[in-house]
């Protein structure tokens, strides 16, 4: 199983778009910084045909250590949530989803 890295993505931009290697890496970094900044500000990031990244607030709750049974407070926190589009789900399952006026636009809403 391979992992897609920033270097792999930058190389694909370089080969497919035609920018220099440095410009490709800079473009990728700019896009990733914008996504991170939007999520930090509480905005959702929707990439059509791929999915939606959003941040959810989880409240304080009491957890339990499974080994000892001791109750432990879990503090409130923000968590990152990814919701894949119908198009991505279909591609992963080897199905073909028509895109167009009568097909899905790549979101679940």
Buried (B, 14 or more C-beta within 10 A) or exposed (E): EEEEEEEEBBBEBBEEEEBEEEBBBBBBEEEEEEBEEBBEEEEEBBEEBBBBBBBEEEEEEEEEEEEEEEEEEEEEEEEEEEBBBBBBBBBEEEEEBEEEEEEBEBBEE
